[in-house]
Amino acid sequence: MATIEIAKLGFRWTPRPKSSPINSIVRRGRLQFRKAFEPYGNRSRRIVILQPLSCSLVDERKQKELEDNFSFNEKENSLVNALIGIQGRGRSASPQQLQEVERAVQVLEGLEGVPDPTSSNLIEGRWQLMFTTRPGTASPIQRTFVGVDFFSVFQEVYLQTNDPRVSNIVRFSDAIGELKVEASALIKDGKRILFQFDRAAFSFKFLPFKVPYPVPFRLLGDEAKGWLDTTYLSCSGNLRISRGNKGTTFVLQKKTEPRQRLLAAISADTGVREAIDEVLSLNRNVDKAEPELLEGEWKMIWSSQMETDSWLENAANGLMGMQIVRPNGRLKFLVDILLGLRFSMDGTFVKSSTNTYDVTMDDAAILAGQFGLPVEMQNKFKLELLYTDEKIRITRGYKKIVFVHIRVDGSKRA
């Protein structure tokens, strides 16, 4: 490194090296160095490995910086991926999906998250409920909190105030408002919060005042009391796992990833196109292998075209029901009609370019058990694969209609 002498002033100045992005990140406490050796010809050479700092090595001021760069680590991503495609925050989850979530939860609970989470600033704020189990012993208040599948549900935690509180919130929509059920809170130890519900009210956007929610909390006695253990709090402060006194497990997030925002937009039937654009935009910046139409059972949950009056036309165009992708380029549309009747249409797909397939559907029938009534129909179109992973798929199909499908079989093969 060059040294410059300023003779007249008697100073020696050593220029500071230019800061690389990695050096900047390390100085700000986001990464740590780990020295190691690797083979290099007949010798070995020393290398430096950069790793995200563990919670025990990062103070809470630096933990906040982590939030911008490490939203979810590998194990946390396993839980997030397990949640993708589960509707109703767990109410409609299959046994296999529940097992996948429970395994991911147990892995995180076995790791070292933020120590003494009830004393951490990271637990403060508004958390969105992403998943919950529902034991039959859940209290009436818990059932109100988790049983509303069509609205967003949140939990606010504010412990470092003169009036510590935990609140459960059901948000109907940005235009309508929300219901907030509040509880006074008391920190028992590093993980457990004691609470007692004491008030609730509706906040409607079209009214300048709150409307009390008529629940006689004093008469509920012990039903209005409980405790909440935080069994995992991420270093980024974006993911929390809690267990309640009724045996309920909660998975909550402060920030959601693009696929979760897309599914939430579809559930609320608002902002879907913008959410799709976000998923596609982020995916363009990631180097991936050539996309493939993955085998499995895929349920259509949204399309850019409304269904027509003819259910037969809707079924034949893939505007409803299931798409079953099978080996050797075979594809099936399957739609439940009523009273055990189903519409089935088989066909084939052939890859014509990087992410486009030629689809021919030409074998349709109305099924009743083992019997079938053939239907003379044929449908040819191009299927463009815009985004896919093992949980969610976005395509452009018949008449340029955009579709969103979620995988429901939980396996790689149909």
N, C-alpha and C positions, 0 to 999 in steps of 0.2 A: 504494500500500500504506500502510495507516494506521501512524502512529508514535505510541506512547503515552509521554508524559513522566511520570515519577514524581518530582515536584518535590521532595518532602521528602528523597528519597534521592539526588537528583542523577543518576538513571539515565535513559537513553533506551532503549526496547525496541521493536524492530520484529518484529511477529508473523511467524512462519514460515508460508509458504503451505501450505495443505492438500495433502498428497501424493496425487497421482492414481496409479492402478495403473501407468500408463505411466512416470511419473516414477520410481516405485519400481523398475521393471524396469531402466530406464536407469541409475539410480544403482548397481544391483548388477552392472552390466557385461554385461547380456544383449543390449542393443541399442546401436546407434550412430546418431547423427544424420547425415543427409546433406541439405544445403540445395539447393534447386532453385527454379526459377521456372515458373509456368504462366500462360497467358493469362487475363485477368480484365477483360472488357469491352474498352475501348480501351487498357487498361494491362496490366501484369503484376504478379503478387503473389508474394511469397516464401513457399514452403511448406517444411515439414520432413518428411523421409521417414525412417522408422525401419527399420533393417535388422539382422538377426542379425550379430553380430560374426564375422569370419573367424577361423580358428585362429591366424593370426599376430598378431591383436590381442587375444587372450584368454589370460591366463596359466592355468596348470593348476588353480588354485583356483577360478577363475571358470568354467572349462570344466566342472567338476563341476556347477555350478549350471545350465549349459545343458542338462544331461541331463534335467532335469525338464520343460523347456518346449519343447525342439527335439529330439525323439528322432531324427527323420530330416528332412533338408532335401529340396528338390524332386528333385535328382538321385539322392539315396539312395532316395527313395520309388520312383523309376523302377526301381531294381534290386529293391527289395522286391516291387513289383507283378509284375515279371518272374518272381520265384520262386514266386508264388502259383499253386497248381495243379500244380507240378512235384512228382511223387512220388518217393520213394526218394532224395531229395537229389541228383537229377540222373540216376539210373540209367535211369528210364523217360521222360526228357524227349524230346520230338520235336525234329527238326532246327531247326524254327522257334523253339521255346522256347529251345534252346541259343543260337541266334543272338541272340535278344532279351536273354538274360542276358549274353552276351559283349559286346554293344554297351554295355549299362549299366555293366558292369565297366570297359570301356575308357574310358568317359566319366569315371568317378570316378577312375581311375588317372591321368588327365590333369589332374585338378584338384588344388588344394593342400589336402591334409588336414593332419593333425597332423605337423609337421616332426620328423624323427628319432624315429619311433614307438617304437623299441626303448628310448629313453631316457625315454619318457613314462609317467607313472603310469597313463594310460588303457589301456595294453595289458595291465596286470596283471588277473588274475582269471579267471573261468570263462566261456568262450565256447561257444555252441551252434553246431554245424556245420549250416548250412542248405542248402548246395549245394557240390558238388565235381565236377570233371571227373575222368575215370579213364583216363589213357593206359595203353597196354599195358605200359609200362616201369615202372609203379608197383611199389614194393618189397613183399615179403610183409607187412611190418608196416603199410604204408599200406593195403594191400588189406583187412587185418583191421580197420583203423580206419574206413574209409569204406564197407565192403561190407555192413554190417549194416543193412538197410533198416527193420526193424520195431522198432528200439530208438532211443532218443535218443543222440546222439553229441556229446561236448563236447571242448574243448581248454582246459586250464589253463595259463596263462603266469604265472610268477613269476620275474622277473629281478633284482629289487632286494633280494636276500637273500644270505646267506653261501653258500647252496647253490642257485644259479639252476637252474630246471627248467621243462621243457615236458612236459606229460602229455596223452595221449589217453585218453578215457574213453568206454566204452560202458555206458550205464545201462539195465539190463533193465526195471526198474520200481521204484517207491518201496518196494514190498513185498519185492522180491527182492534188489536190490543192483546192483553195477556191477563192471566190469573196468577197471582202471587200468594203463596202460602208461606208464612214466615214462622221461624222458631228461634227462641232465645237459645244461645249456645254457651257451653262451658268446656274448656279444654281439660280433659282428665289426665292425659299423658301425651307422649310424643306421637301417638297414632290415633287415639280415641277422642271423639268429640261427643259430649252429652248434649241433647237438645230437647226442647219442649215447644211444640207448636202453640202459638198464642194468638195469631191474627191472620186474616186473609182478606184479599180484596181484588176486584176486577179493575183494571185500568183500560178503559176504552178510549180510542183515539178521538171519537166523536163526542166525548163528554169531558168537561173541564174538571171533574171531580171523580174520586174513586167510589166504587160501589162495593160495600162490604159483602163478603161471601158468608152466607149464614151457616157457620159451623160452630156448635157449642163446645169449644175446646175444653172449658172447665168441666163440663159434664163427661167428657171422654175419659178423664182420669189418666190411667197408664197408657191408654191407646194413643194419647197425644205426646207421649214421651218415647225416647229411644236413644240409641247411640250409633255412631258411624265411625268405623275404623278405616283409615287410609292405609292400605297394604302396599301400595306402590305409587310414588310420585316421581315423574321423570325429571331428569336434570334440566331439560328445556322448559319445564313447567307447562307442557302441552298435553300431557296424558296422565290420568289418575285412575287408579283402581280402588274402589271402596267396598266394604262389606257392612251390611246393616244388622241390627239386632234381631231382625226376623229371618236372617239367613239369606237375604238378597244380595247379589253381587252387582255392582254398578261399574260400567266403564264410561268415563267421561273425558272429553277433550276440550281444550280452549281453542285450538286451531284444528281445522279439518283439512284433509288433502283433497285435490281436485275431484277424484272419483266420488268421494263422500259428498262433496258439494253438488255434484251432478245428480246423485240419487236423491238428495234432499230436495233439489229443485223439481225433480220429477214428482216426488211425493206431494210437494206443495203446489205443483202445476203452475210454476212461475219461474221465469229466468232460465228455462231449460236450454235454449239455444246458446245463451251466453256461457252457461256451464259447459256445454259440449265444446264450444270454441276454446275454452280454457284448457280442457283436457287435451284437445288436438294440438293446441299451440305448444304446450309443454312437451308433448310427445315428439314434436318435430325437432326439438333441441337435444334429444337423447339418441345416441347411436345404438341402434338395435338391429337384430338380424331381420331378414326379410319376413314380413308377417305371414302367418298361415291361418287358415280357417280351422280352428281347433275343434276336435271331436268332442261331443258331449251334448247334453240337453240344455237348451238356451230358451229362456222365457222372454217374450217381448213385453217390455214395460213402458215403452214410449215410441211414438212415431211422429214425424212431422206432418202427416196427413191424417185428418179425422176419418173414422170409419164411415163407410157408406151405408145405405139402407139395406144392402144385400149382405147378409152374414156369410153367404157362400163365396161371394167375391172378396170379402175381407179375409176369409180364411185362405183362399187360394193365392192372395197377394202377400200373405205373411203379416197382415195387419192385426193379428190376434193369435193367441195360443203359443205353441212351442215350435222351435226349430231343432231338429235332432240331426246333428252332423255325425255321419258314420264313416267307417274306413272305406277306402277305394272310391272316394268321390261320390258317396251317396248322401242324399239329403231328404228329410221328411218334414212336412208340416203336419202338426197334430193339434186339433182344437176340440175341447169338450163342448158339446152342444147342450143337451139336457136329457134327463132320464136315462143316463148311461150311454146315450148316443155320442159318437165322435166323428169328426171329419178328418180324413187322412189323405195326404197327397205326397207321393214319392217322386223323386227325380234324381238328377245327377248334377255335379258341378265340375268344371274343368278350369284350371288356372290359365288365364290368357295373358297376364302381365304381372308386374311385381306385386300388386295388391288388388287385382281384379279377377273375378271368376265369371265364366259363362254358365248360367244356371238354366236347366230345362226341367220343368215340373210337368209330368204327363200321366201320372197314374193316381187318380183320385177315387175316393170311395167314402160312403157313409157306413160307419162300423157300428154294429150292435153285438157286443160280446165277440164271439168267434165268427160271426156272419158279417158279410159286407155287401153293399149295393154299389156297383160301379157307377161313376159319374164321368161323363165325357167332358174333360177339360184339359187344356194345355196352356202353359204359361212359360214364356222365355224372357229372361232379363239378365242384365249384368249386375253383379254384386261387387261393390267396391268396399274393401276392408279399410276403414278409416283409423280404427284403433282396436286393439284386442290384447287381453291378458287372460289369465285363467279364471277371472271373476266377472269381467264385464267386456262387452263388445259393442262397438259403434260401426254401423255399416250404412252405405247408400245403395238402395236396391231398386225395386220395381218403380218405374217412373220417377227416378231420382229421389225417392222418399228416404229420409234418414231414419234409421232404427237404432234403438238402444235395447240390448238384451243382457240379461244376467244369467249366469250359469246356476242351475238348480240341481244338477246330479252329483256335484261334489267330487267328480272323478275326471280323468283325462279321456275316458272312452265312453261312448254311448252304449 
